[in-house]
């Protein structure tokens, strides 16, 4: 388990222990995978940090892998759209790069 600041939490991490507000009210339970809305809730309630089950590096690596896969799909889609154009032409090349 690892302690991670609320501002650095990523979507999909699993909580390592129950999360309570400053008054002791239970906000989220141990073992729950959290999403963006719940991260926002933690920030609103002033929770500075939480314990997560995964190591933070594993979470970052997994999120980076997802982002890389998204970028690959985007690039493939842009290549399909531009397949019949001369991408060596300066104007088209600039539009192509901007689209990616």
N, C-alpha and C positions, 0 to 999 in steps of 0.2 A: 504494500500500500504506500501511497505517496500523498503528501499534503500539497494541494495546488490552489493558488489564488483564484478567486471567483472570476476575475478579469481574464484569466488565461484558460478557463475551462473551454473544452470543445464539445460539440454535439456528439452524443453517443457514448460518453464515458460512463462507467459504472461506479456508483458510490460505495466507498469502503466502510462507511459508518453512517448512522442516522444524522440528519442535518436539522439543527434546531436554531430558532432565532434567539435574540439576546434575552428574551423572557422565558426561554425553555420550551416554547411551542414547537411541536414536530412539524417540519416543513416537508421533508422528503425522507424516505426510508432507505436503509442499507440495502445494497444489491440492486437498486433501481438504476436503469439506464436513463440518463437525463437528456433532454432536448433543449433547443434554443429558448423556448418559452420558460422552461424551468430555470435555466441559467439567468434569464432576466428577472425571474421571481427572487432568486437568491440575492441578486444585486439590489433589488428594491427593498428587501428585508434587511439589508446591511450585513449579510454574511460575508466575511472577508476571505475565508478559505474553507475548503472541504477535503476530506480524505477520499481518494479514488483507489479502486482496486488495481487498475493497470498502472504500469509505470508511465510517466508523462511522455517519455520518448516514444513508447509504443503508440500512444494516442496520436502524437504529432506525425509519426511515420505513416500511420494508417490514413490520416487526413490528407497528408501530402500525396499518397498513392491515389486516393480518390480524385484529388485535384488534377494530377497528371493524367489520369484516365479521361476526365472531363475535357482537358485541353486537347488530348489526342482526338477525341470525337469531334470537337469543334473544328480542328484543323482539317480533318477528313471531310467534314461538311463543306467547309470553305473551298477546299480543293475540288469537290464535285461541282460546286457552283461556278468556279472559274475554269473548269476543264477545257472549255472551247475558246478561251481568251488567251491572248499573248501576254503572259505574266512578265515577260522581259521588257515590255514597254514601260517606261518610267511611271506614267500615270496609273496604269493598271497594276503595276507592281506595288505602288504606294497604297492603292485601294485594297489590294490583296493582303498586304501586311496589316493594315488598319482593321480589316475584317477579322483577322486571326487575333 
